Amino acid sequence: MAAPAELSSGGIGALTPQAPEGYVGSAACAGCHAAEAKAWLASQHSGAMSLPTEATVKGRFDGAEVGQGPASARFFREGTGYRVEIAGSDGTRTVYPIAYTFGLYPLQQYLVAMPDGRVQALPFAYDTRPASEGGQRWFHLYGDDAPLPGDPLFWTGPQQNWNHMCAECHSTALRKAYDAAADRFDTRVSEISVGCESCHGAGAGHLAWAKGPRDRAISHVGFASAAAPRPVVDWTPDPKTGSPAHGVDRPPGDVVETCARCHARRGVSSESWQPGQPLTQTHMPVLLEQGLFESDGQNQDEVFNDHAFKQSLMYKRGVACTDCHDPHTAALKAPGAAVCSQCHLPERFAVQSHTGHAPGPGAPDCIGCHMPKRTYMVVDARHDHSFRIPRPDLSAALDTPNACTDCHTQKPAIWAAEAVERWHRPERKGFQSWGPAFHAARLGAAEARAALVALAGNRDVPGLVRATAVGALAQFPARISDEAVRASLADPDPMVRVAGLRAAANLPRAERWRRASPLLSDPSAAVRLEAADQLADVPPDEVVEPERSRLLAAFSEYEAAQRLNADRADARANLGTFLLRRGDGAGAEMEYRAGLKLDPTFAPLRVNMADLYRRQKREADAETVLREGLAMRNDAALHHALGLTLVRQKRYDDALVALATARALAPAEARYAYVEAIALQSLGRQSEAQDVARQGLEQSPNDPALIGLVLNAALGAGDVSRARTLAERLAGLQPDNPEVARIAARLRAR
C-alpha cells in the first residue's frame, strides 16, 4: 500500500538526522500501515510541533501588534520566514525567527530557537477556533499578569523552555542532551512531532521483521516491547443496571501507561521509556496535592487527564483510553455522549428520571454531567476524566466545584444538592468517596486521621488515593498512623510505597534504614529513587554486603536522575541537598550555585544554601544569599530564613522584622507564626508573643505547636475554660502523647 502523500520525504513523519539508533520515522511505517498513517495525519499528535510553513502556521503574521508596553509583540513575515518582534531577556525589543509551530487547536503557540540550544515558547498564542466562537485572534497566555524579564515565567525563562517542559510530549524519542559545564543544549529528536514510535517504541526491529518472513514467533513482531495486552472483556450492558456487569483485571504497563507518559502531571527521571513499562519506571507522578487538585480529587491546576482517569471506577474496571478514543486519530469513537452508549444503555440514562432535566436541545448529557470542563491556557476547555457522579452536597461541605452549578452559575451548591436529593433520594452514591478525608486533612483536623488510615489500607480505592492518604498521615503522628505507613511499604502500587518512604523522612536513621533498605532493590525505579533519597545520610562504609552494593547503586541512580535535569534549579537543589546529607558540603554548594545561575529567583534553593552556610557557621554568607533573593522577589520563605540567620547573629530587632514580614506574607504558614512567637518570647516580650500565637492559631486552628503555645499561656493566666478547649483539641491531634493526655484529663476534672 502506498504511503499518504503528506508523508513524503522531508515532510511530516520524516526521520531527523539526529534520530537515536533504532528509530525509523513514521514515514517508514506508512507503506504497510497506510490507513493508520492517514488517521494519524488527521490527529493533533501529527501537528504537535512542526516547521513553520504556509500549511502549518495558523496565526496571522500580517504585522499585527498585540499586547501593550513591555508585554507586547509584533508578528510579521519576512520573505518566506515568520518573525516576531518582542522584548528579550534584557528587556530590549528584538526580532526573532519563528523556529517551530506548537499545537493546532484550540490554540497554536510558536517557538524561538536560541544560540545556546534552548528553544523557548512565546507568551502569545493564536486562538485557532472559528471567529464565531471568539477565535482567530492573538492573546497573551497570562492575560493582564504578563511576567516581566527576570521572572521564571517570562518567555525566555526556565518555565517556558521547550527542551525540558515540552519536548518529551510534543516530539518523538527526545534526548535532551544538556551540557551542564557549558550550560548549553544539543537536544535531539527522531521526529519533530508525535509519531508512531512515540507510542510503539523504536521501529527498526519491526521494519526488519516486516521485510523478512514475518515470523510470528518473534516477540512483539520485532519491537523491543509492547503495551501489556488486556484480557478479553465484555462491555455488554446489563439490562438491569444499564451498565456492564463485569470488569477485567488490568495488567501493569498497559496502554493507559503509554498515554500517561504525556497525559499526567509528573517529573522525568529517565529517558529510557518503552511501551509496556509502568510510568513509575521513568517518571515520578504527583499525588493529589493541594494546589493541583481539589480536596475531592477534581482537577484544579493543569494536571492533564491521567490522574483524573485513575481515580475513576471505569479505570478500576479495566477501561482503557482506547475504548473511547481511536488510538491513531485520538478522536472519540462516536460523537459526543454517543461514545458512552458503547457500554451504557441510553434508554436508562438519557431520560428525565435520571438527569432531572427534560430531553431536548440544551439538556445535559453524560459528558456535561460526568465530565465537567475546566479551561486552561485561556481557551482550552478540557473534560475531567474521573467520570464522577455530581455531588453538589459535597461542594457545599468541601467548597469544591460540581457539574450542576457549573451550568447554573447563579445558584448555590445547596440548591443543586436539594434538587438531586429530590430526584435520587437522600442516599448519595459515587466511587470517589475520599473528599471529606482529604478536606479534613488539609484543615489539619484530628478527625482526618482515622479516615486517612482507612483509605490507606483500602485496596478497593485507587492507588493514587491510597498514596495521597499515606502522605497526608505524616502530619497526624500516632501509633495507628505509623502502622498504616509501615503497611504501605508493601502495597502493590509503587506510588503508595513512595508515599510510605516519604512519610518516614523524619524518623531516626536506624528506623529509616529498617524500613527503606529493603526497597533499594524495588522493581520500580520511582521507589528506588525515593529510598535512596531517604537514606542519603547512611554512610555506605557502615553497611555490609549485599546491602552496601544496593545502597551505592541506588545512590548512583538518584544522582543520574537529578543530573538528567541539571538544567533545572529544582534538580540542582535536590542534588545539592542529597550531597550535603552524604557529607559533601563542597559538592552541595557547587550544585546550589549552579542552580542559582539557572534561576536566581528560585527561593527554595536560596533557603537550602542558607542552611548549608548555617552548618558551616557562615552566617554572613547566608544573609547575603537571602538578601540577594529578596532584592528580586518578596518571598515569605526568604524573609523567614533571613530572620533565623539574623537571630543566630544576635541581631534581634532586624530578625523580628524579617520574621514578622514572613508571617504577613504567608499568614496560613503556621510555622512562621510559631517561630516569631518563640523569638518574641525568648526576648521577654510575652504579650506580643501571645498575640502572634493567637493570630497564628486563628489562621491554623489545628497546628499542634501553636496550640501548645496558646495552651501554656491560658494555663499561666488561669483561663481554665480556654485551656480545656485547647487541651482537648491537642489531645485529638496527639493521641499518644501522655503529657497532653494528663493535662486534658486534669482540666476535664476541674
C-alpha positions in Angstrom: 0.0 0.0 0.0 1.3 3.5 -0.8 2.0 6.0 1.9 -0.1 9.2 2.1 1.4 12.0 0.1 1.8 14.1 3.2 4.4 11.6 4.4 6.8 12.3 1.5 10.5 12.6 2.2 11.3 15.6 4.5 7.7 16.2 5.5 5.6 15.2 8.4 6.8 11.9 9.9 10.3 12.2 8.4 13.2 11.0 10.4 15.6 13.7 11.5 19.4 13.4 11.0 19.8 13.3 14.8 17.5 10.4 15.4 18.7 7.9 18.0 19.7 4.5 16.8 16.8 2.1 16.0 14.3 4.8 15.1 12.9 4.9 11.5 10.3 7.6 11.4 6.6 7.5 10.8 7.0 7.8 7.0 8.7 4.3 7.1 5.6 2.9 8.8 3.1 4.2 6.3 3.9 1.8 3.5 2.3 -1.1 5.4 0.0 0.9 7.6 -1.5 3.5 5.2 -4.9 3.6 7.0 -3.3 4.2 10.4 -1.0 6.8 8.9 -3.9 8.6 7.3 -5.8 8.6 10.6 -2.7 9.9 12.4 -2.2 12.7 10.0 -5.6 14.0 11.0 -4.7 14.0 14.6 -3.3 16.6 17.0 -0.4 14.3 17.5 0.9 14.7 14.0 0.8 18.5 14.3 2.0 18.7 17.9 5.1 20.5 16.6 6.1 21.4 13.0 8.4 23.6 11.0 6.7 26.9 10.1 5.2 26.8 6.6 2.1 28.1 4.9 0.4 24.7 5.7 1.3 24.6 9.4 1.2 28.2 10.6 -2.4 29.0 11.7 -1.7 32.5 13.1 -1.9 35.8 11.2 1.7 37.1 10.7 0.4 40.2 9.0 2.3 42.8 11.0 -0.2 42.7 13.9 0.9 44.4 17.1 -0.5 42.7 20.1 -0.3 43.4 23.8 0.9 46.6 25.4 4.1 48.1 26.7 6.8 45.5 27.7 4.2 42.7 27.2 3.7 43.3 23.5 4.8 41.8 20.3 4.6 42.2 16.5 4.1 39.2 14.3 5.1 39.5 10.6 6.5 37.8 7.5 9.9 38.4 6.1 10.2 36.7 2.7 9.2 33.1 3.3 10.1 33.3 7.0 7.9 34.1 10.0 9.1 36.6 12.6 8.2 38.1 16.0 9.5 41.3 17.4 9.3 41.1 21.2 11.3 42.1 24.3 14.0 39.6 25.1 15.6 38.6 28.5 17.2 42.0 28.9 14.0 43.9 28.0 15.3 45.0 24.6 12.9 44.7 21.7 14.4 42.2 19.3 13.3 40.4 16.1 13.4 36.6 16.3 12.7 34.0 13.6 9.9 31.5 14.4 11.6 28.1 14.6 8.5 25.9 15.1 4.8 25.8 15.4 3.4 24.2 18.6 0.0 22.6 18.7 -3.0 23.1 16.5 -6.4 23.5 18.2 -7.9 25.4 20.0 -4.6 27.4 20.1 -1.3 27.4 18.5 1.9 28.6 20.1 5.3 29.4 18.5 8.8 28.6 19.4 12.1 30.5 19.1 15.5 28.8 18.9 18.3 30.4 20.9 22.0 30.2 20.1 22.7 28.1 23.1 20.3 25.3 22.0 17.4 26.5 24.1 14.1 26.6 22.4 11.6 28.9 24.1 7.8 29.2 23.9 6.5 32.7 23.1 3.9 34.1 25.6 1.4 35.0 22.9 -0.7 32.3 21.2 -3.1 32.3 18.4 -6.7 31.3 19.0 -7.4 28.9 16.2 -11.1 28.4 16.9 -13.6 29.9 14.4 -14.3 33.6 14.8 -17.9 32.8 15.7 -16.5 31.1 18.9 -14.2 34.0 19.8 -11.2 32.7 17.9 -9.0 33.9 15.1 -7.1 36.3 17.4 -3.8 36.7 19.2 -3.8 36.6 23.0 -1.4 36.6 25.9 -1.3 33.3 27.8 -1.1 35.2 31.2 -3.6 37.9 30.4 -3.1 41.0 32.5 -0.5 39.3 34.7 2.2 39.1 32.0 5.5 38.2 33.5 8.4 40.6 33.0 12.1 39.8 32.2 13.7 38.1 35.2 10.6 36.2 36.1 10.9 32.4 35.6 7.6 32.6 33.7 8.9 35.2 31.2 9.1 33.7 27.8 12.9 33.4 27.9 12.8 31.9 31.4 13.1 28.2 32.5 9.4 27.7 32.9 8.9 28.4 29.1 11.8 26.2 28.0 10.8 23.6 25.4 13.8 21.3 25.9 12.6 20.4 29.4 9.0 21.4 29.7 7.5 20.4 26.4 9.7 18.4 24.1 9.2 14.9 25.5 5.4 15.1 24.8 5.4 17.1 21.6 8.2 15.2 19.8 9.4 11.6 19.4 12.5 10.0 21.0 13.7 13.0 22.9 17.3 13.2 24.0 17.6 16.4 25.9 21.4 16.4 26.0 22.1 19.3 28.3 25.8 20.1 28.8 25.9 21.4 32.4 29.5 22.6 32.1 28.8 24.7 29.0 25.2 25.5 30.0 24.0 24.5 26.5 21.6 22.1 24.9 22.2 19.7 22.0 18.6 18.4 22.1 17.7 15.7 19.5 14.5 14.0 18.5 13.7 11.4 15.9 10.7 13.3 14.7 9.7 16.9 15.3 6.1 15.9 16.2 4.5 12.9 18.0 5.0 10.0 15.6 4.3 6.3 15.6 7.4 5.5 17.6 6.3 7.8 20.4 3.9 5.1 21.4 5.3 1.9 19.8 9.0 2.5 20.5 11.9 2.3 18.1 10.7 0.6 14.9 13.9 -0.7 13.2 13.4 -4.2 14.5 9.8 -4.3 13.4 10.7 -2.9 10.0 13.3 -5.7 9.6 10.6 -8.2 10.7 8.1 -6.8 8.1 10.7 -7.1 5.3 11.5 -10.7 6.3 9.4 -13.8 6.6 7.2 -12.2 9.3 7.8 -14.9 11.8 5.0 -14.7 14.4 7.2 -16.5 16.9 9.4 -13.4 17.2 8.2 -11.5 20.3 6.4 -8.2 19.7 6.9 -8.7 15.9 10.3 -7.1 16.2 9.6 -4.3 18.6 11.6 -4.3 21.8 8.4 -4.2 23.9 4.7 -3.5 23.7 1.9 -2.4 26.0 0.7 -5.3 28.1 -2.4 -6.8 26.5 -5.7 -6.7 28.4 -7.7 -9.9 28.9 -10.8 -10.3 26.7 -13.5 -8.2 28.2 -17.3 -8.0 27.6 -18.7 -4.5 27.9 -22.2 -5.5 27.1 -24.6 -3.5 29.3 -26.6 -5.4 31.9 -30.3 -4.6 31.2 -31.0 -4.4 35.0 -28.4 -1.7 35.6 -27.8 -0.2 32.2 -24.0 -0.7 32.6 -21.6 -3.6 32.1 -21.8 -6.2 34.8 -18.2 -7.1 34.9 -14.8 -5.5 34.6 -11.4 -7.0 33.8 -8.1 -7.2 35.5 -5.7 -4.5 34.4 -2.1 -5.7 33.6 0.8 -3.5 34.6 2.2 -1.5 31.8 -1.0 -1.5 29.7 -1.9 1.1 27.1 -3.0 3.6 29.7 0.6 3.8 30.9 1.6 4.6 27.3 -0.8 7.5 27.3 0.1 8.5 30.8 3.7 9.4 29.9 2.4 12.6 28.4 -1.1 13.0 29.9 0.0 13.0 33.5 1.5 15.6 35.8 4.9 14.1 36.5 8.6 14.6 36.7 11.1 12.9 34.4 13.8 10.6 35.9 15.0 8.7 32.8 14.8 8.9 29.0 14.7 5.1 28.7 10.9 4.7 28.5 9.5 1.8 26.4 5.9 0.7 25.9 4.9 -1.9 28.4 6.5 -0.1 31.3 4.6 1.4 34.2 5.0 5.2 34.3 7.0 5.0 37.5 9.9 3.3 35.7 10.9 6.6 34.1 8.8 9.3 35.8 7.6 10.4 39.2 3.9 11.3 39.1 2.5 13.8 41.6 0.0 12.9 44.2 -3.4 14.6 44.8 -1.7 17.6 46.2 -3.3 20.8 47.4 -3.0 23.5 44.7 -3.0 20.8 41.9 -6.3 19.0 42.8 -9.4 19.9 44.7 -9.8 18.0 48.0 -12.2 15.5 46.3 -9.6 14.9 43.6 -11.1 17.0 40.8 -8.5 18.7 38.6 -7.6 22.2 39.7 -4.3 23.2 38.2 -3.1 21.9 34.7 -2.7 18.3 35.6 -4.0 16.7 32.3 -6.1 13.6 32.3 -4.3 10.6 33.7 -4.7 11.4 37.4 -8.4 12.0 37.0 -8.9 8.8 35.0 -7.0 6.7 37.5 -9.5 7.9 40.2 -12.4 6.6 38.2 -14.5 3.4 38.6 -14.0 2.9 34.8 -10.2 2.6 35.3 -10.7 0.2 38.2 -13.0 -2.0 36.0 -10.3 -2.1 33.3 -11.4 0.5 30.8 -8.5 1.9 28.7 -8.2 5.2 26.8 -8.6 3.4 23.5 -12.0 2.1 24.5 -13.3 5.7 23.9 -10.6 7.3 21.7 -9.3 6.0 18.4 -5.6 5.3 19.1 -4.5 7.0 15.8 -6.8 10.0 15.5 -7.4 10.4 19.3 -11.0 11.3 18.3 -13.9 9.8 20.1 -15.2 6.6 18.6 -18.7 8.0 18.5 -19.9 11.6 18.5 -20.4 13.3 21.9 -22.3 11.3 24.5 -22.9 8.5 22.0 -19.5 7.2 22.9 -20.9 6.4 26.3 -23.6 4.2 24.7 -20.9 1.7 23.8 -21.3 0.4 27.3 -24.2 2.2 28.9 -27.9 2.0 27.8 -29.2 5.4 26.8 -32.8 4.4 27.4 -31.9 4.1 31.1 -29.6 7.2 31.5 -30.6 9.7 28.8 -34.1 10.2 30.4 -35.5 12.8 32.8 -35.8 10.3 35.6 -32.0 10.1 35.6 -30.9 13.6 34.6 -33.7 15.6 36.2 -33.9 17.6 33.0 -36.4 17.3 30.2 -34.9 15.9 27.0 -34.3 18.3 24.2 -31.8 20.9 22.9 -29.6 22.2 25.7 -30.4 19.3 28.0 -27.4 17.9 29.9 -25.9 14.7 28.6 -23.4 12.1 30.1 -20.4 14.3 29.2 -21.8 17.5 30.6 -22.7 15.9 34.0 -20.0 13.3 34.4 -17.1 15.1 32.6 -17.3 18.8 33.5 -15.0 21.1 31.8 -12.3 23.4 33.1 -10.5 25.9 30.9 -6.7 26.1 30.7 -4.4 28.4 28.6 -7.3 30.9 28.3 -9.2 29.0 25.6 -8.5 25.2 26.1 -11.6 23.6 27.7 -10.7 20.1 28.9 -13.1 17.5 30.3 -12.5 15.9 33.7 -11.8 12.1 33.2 -12.8 10.8 36.6 -16.4 10.2 35.4 -17.7 11.1 38.8 -21.3 11.3 39.9 -22.1 15.0 40.5 -22.0 15.8 44.2 -23.3 19.3 44.9 -23.8 18.2 48.5 -20.1 17.7 48.9 -19.5 21.0 47.1 -21.5 22.7 49.8 -19.4 21.0 52.5 -15.9 21.0 50.9 -16.1 24.1 48.7 -15.4 22.1 45.5 -16.8 22.6 42.0 -19.7 20.5 40.7 -21.3 20.0 37.3 -24.7 21.3 38.4 -23.6 24.8 39.4 -21.1 24.9 36.5 -24.2 25.4 34.4 -26.5 27.0 37.0 -23.9 29.6 37.9 -26.3 31.8 39.8 -27.4 29.1 42.1 -25.6 27.8 45.3 -24.4 24.3 45.6 -27.0 23.6 48.3 -29.8 24.4 45.8 -28.4 21.8 43.4 -27.9 19.3 46.3 -31.6 19.6 47.2 -32.6 19.0 43.6 -30.5 15.9 43.3 -32.0 14.6 46.5 -35.5 15.0 45.2 -34.6 13.0 42.0 -32.4 10.3 43.5 -33.4 10.2 47.3 -31.0 11.2 50.1 -28.5 8.4 49.8 -25.6 9.6 47.8 -23.6 7.2 45.7 -20.3 7.6 44.0 -17.0 5.9 43.6 -14.9 8.9 44.6 -15.6 9.0 48.3 -12.4 10.4 49.7 -13.2 14.2 49.5 -14.2 14.6 53.2 -11.0 12.8 54.4 -8.7 15.0 52.3 -10.6 18.1 53.1 -10.2 17.4 56.8 -6.5 16.6 56.3 -5.9 19.9 54.5 -7.5 21.7 57.5 -5.3 19.6 59.9 -8.4 18.4 61.7 -7.9 15.4 64.1 -10.8 13.5 62.6 -8.8 13.2 59.4 -6.5 10.6 60.9 -9.0 7.7 61.1 -10.3 8.5 57.6 -6.9 8.6 56.2 -5.9 5.3 57.8 -9.0 3.7 56.4 -8.2 4.9 52.9 -4.5 3.9 53.1 -5.5 0.3 53.8 -8.4 0.0 51.4 -7.3 -1.8 48.3 -10.7 -1.0 46.7 -9.8 2.7 46.3 -7.3 3.8 43.6 -3.6 3.5 44.4 -3.3 7.2 43.8 -5.8 7.8 46.6 -4.0 5.4 48.9 -0.7 7.1 48.2 -2.2 10.5 48.9 -3.7 9.3 52.2 -0.4 7.8 53.3 1.4 11.0 52.5 -1.1 13.0 54.5 -0.7 10.8 57.6 2.7 12.3 58.2 1.0 15.3 59.7 -1.1 13.2 62.1 1.5 11.2 64.1 0.1 8.3 66.2 0.6 4.6 66.5 -2.3 3.9 64.1 -0.8 6.3 61.6 2.6 4.7 61.8 1.1 1.2 61.4 -0.6 2.4 58.2 2.6 4.0 56.9 4.6 0.8 57.6 2.0 -1.3 55.8 2.1 1.0 52.8 5.7 -0.1 52.1 4.3 -3.5 50.9 1.5 -2.0 48.8 1.3 -3.3 45.2 1.1 0.2 43.9 4.6 1.8 43.6 3.3 5.3 44.4 1.9 4.1 47.7 5.4 2.7 48.5 6.9 6.0 47.5 4.5 7.9 49.8 5.3 5.5 52.7 9.0 6.2 52.3 8.4 10.0 52.3 6.3 9.6 55.4 9.3 8.1 57.2 11.6 11.1 56.4 11.7 12.4 60.0 12.3 9.1 61.7 15.7 8.3 63.3 18.3 7.0 60.8 18.3 3.5 62.2 14.5 3.2 61.8 14.6 4.7 58.3 17.2 2.1 57.3 15.0 -0.7 58.6 12.0 0.5 56.6 13.7 1.8 53.4 16.6 -0.5 52.8 14.5 -3.4 51.5 13.2 -1.1 48.9 16.6 -0.2 47.5 16.1 -3.1 45.0 12.4 -2.5 44.4 11.2 -3.3 40.9 10.0 0.3 40.5 12.6 2.9 39.7 10.5 5.6 41.5 10.6 3.6 44.7 14.3 3.0 44.4 14.9 6.7 43.9 12.8 7.7 46.9 14.6 5.0 49.1 18.0 6.5 48.0 16.9 10.0 48.9 15.6 8.9 52.3 18.8 7.0 53.1 21.2 9.7 51.8 22.7 10.2 55.3 23.6 6.5 55.7 27.4 6.0 55.3 28.0 3.1 52.9 31.1 2.1 54.8 28.8 1.3 57.8 26.7 -1.1 55.7 27.6 -4.7 55.0 27.2 -6.5 51.7 25.0 -7.0 49.8 23.1 -4.1 51.2 26.1 -1.8 50.6 26.1 -2.5 46.9 22.4 -1.9 46.7 22.7 1.4 48.5 25.5 2.6 46.3 23.6 1.5 43.1 20.5 3.4 44.3 22.7 6.5 45.1 24.1 6.4 41.6 20.6 6.0 40.1 19.3 9.0 42.2 22.2 11.2 41.1 21.8 10.3 37.5 18.1 11.2 37.6 19.0 14.7 39.0 21.8 15.2 36.5 19.4 14.4 33.7 17.6 17.6 34.8 20.7 19.6 35.6 19.2 22.4 33.5 16.6 23.0 36.3 17.2 24.8 39.6 15.0 22.4 41.5 17.0 19.4 40.4 20.2 21.2 41.4 18.6 21.9 44.8 17.7 18.2 45.1 21.2 17.1 44.2 22.8 19.7 46.5 20.8 18.6 49.5 21.5 14.9 48.7 25.2 15.6 48.6 25.0 17.6 51.8 23.3 14.7 53.6 26.1 12.5 52.2 28.7 14.8 53.9 29.8 16.5 50.7 29.4 20.2 51.6 31.6 21.4 48.8 29.6 19.5 46.2 26.4 20.7 47.7 27.5 24.3 47.5 28.6 23.9 43.9 25.1 22.5 42.9 23.3 25.3 44.8 25.4 27.9 43.0 24.8 26.3 39.6 21.1 26.2 40.4 21.0 29.9 41.3 22.8 30.7 38.0 20.0 28.9 36.2 17.2 30.6 38.2 18.3 33.2 40.7 14.7 33.7 41.8 14.2 30.1 43.0 13.6 30.7 46.7 13.8 27.1 48.0 17.4 26.8 46.7 18.4 30.0 48.5 16.9 28.7 51.7 18.8 25.4 51.3 22.0 27.3 50.6 21.5 29.5 53.7 21.0 26.3 55.7 24.3 24.9 54.3 26.0 28.1 55.5 24.4 27.8 58.9 26.0 24.3 59.3 29.3 25.8 58.2 28.9 28.8 60.6 28.9 31.2 57.7 26.0 33.4 58.8 27.2 36.4 56.8 27.2 34.4 53.6 23.7 33.1 54.5 22.4 36.6 54.9 23.9 37.7 51.6 22.4 34.9 49.6 19.0 35.6 51.2 19.1 39.3 50.7 20.1 38.9 47.1 17.0 36.8 46.6 14.8 39.3 48.3 16.1 42.0 46.0 14.5 40.0 43.2 11.3 38.6 44.9 9.5 39.5 48.0 9.2 35.9 49.2 7.9 34.7 52.6 10.3 31.8 52.9 13.3 34.1 52.2 12.2 36.5 54.9 11.7 33.7 57.4 15.2 32.2 56.7 16.7 35.7 56.9 15.1 36.1 60.3 16.6 32.9 61.5 20.1 33.8 60.4 19.7 37.2 62.0 18.7 35.6 65.3 21.8 33.5 65.2 23.8 36.7 64.6 22.0 38.1 67.7 20.6 41.0 65.6 17.2 40.6 67.2 15.4 43.7 66.1 16.2 43.1 62.5 15.4 39.4 62.9 11.9 40.2 64.3 11.2 42.5 61.3 12.1 39.7 58.9 10.0 37.1 60.8 7.0 39.4 61.0 7.3 40.1 57.3 7.3 36.3 56.5 4.2 35.8 58.6 2.4 38.8 57.0 3.2 37.4 53.5 2.1 33.9 54.3 -0.4 34.0 57.2 -1.5 30.4 56.6 2.0 29.1 57.2 1.7 28.1 60.9 5.5 27.6 61.4 6.2 31.3 60.6 3.8 32.4 63.4 5.2 29.8 65.8 8.9 30.8 65.2 8.1 34.5 65.5 6.2 33.9 68.8 9.1 31.9 70.2 11.5 34.6 69.2 9.4 37.3 71.0 9.0 35.0 74.0 12.8 34.4 74.3 13.3 38.2 74.3 10.8 38.6 77.2 8.1 40.2 75.0 5.4 37.8 76.3 2.4 39.9 75.4 3.5 40.3 71.8 4.4 36.6 71.6 0.9 35.6 72.8 -0.7 38.0 70.3 1.3 36.4 67.4 0.5 32.9 68.6 -3.2 33.7 68.9 -3.3 35.3 65.4 -1.5 32.3 64.0 -3.9 29.9 65.7 -6.8 31.8 64.1 -5.3 31.1 60.7 -4.2 27.5 61.6 -6.5 26.3 64.3 -5.2 22.7 64.3 -1.5 23.3 64.4 -0.1 21.5 67.4 2.8 23.8 68.0 0.6 26.9 68.1 -2.0 25.2 70.2 0.8 24.3 72.7 1.9 27.9 73.0 -1.6 29.3 73.5 -2.4 26.5 75.9 0.6 27.3 78.0 -0.5 31.0 78.0 -4.0 30.1 79.0 -2.7 27.8 81.9 -0.5 30.6 83.1 -3.3 33.1 83.1 -5.7 30.6 84.9 -8.1 30.6 82.0 -9.4 27.1 82.6 -12.2 27.1 80.0 -9.8 28.2 77.2 -7.1 25.8 78.3 -9.6 22.9 78.5 -10.8 23.5 74.9 -7.2 23.7 73.6 -6.1 20.7 75.6 -8.9 18.6 74.1 -8.0 19.7 70.6 -4.3 18.9 71.2 -5.2 15.5 72.7 -7.1 14.7 69.5 -4.1 15.7 67.3 -1.6 13.9 69.5 -3.5 10.9 70.9 -0.3 9.1 72.0 1.2 12.0 73.9 0.9 11.1 77.6 1.7 14.6 78.9 -1.1 16.1 76.8 -3.5 13.4 77.9 -2.7 14.2 81.6 -3.2 17.9 81.1 -6.5 17.3 79.3 -7.7 14.9 82.0 -6.8 17.3 84.8 -8.6 20.2 83.1 -11.6 18.0 82.3 -11.9 17.3 86.1 -12.0 21.0 87.0 
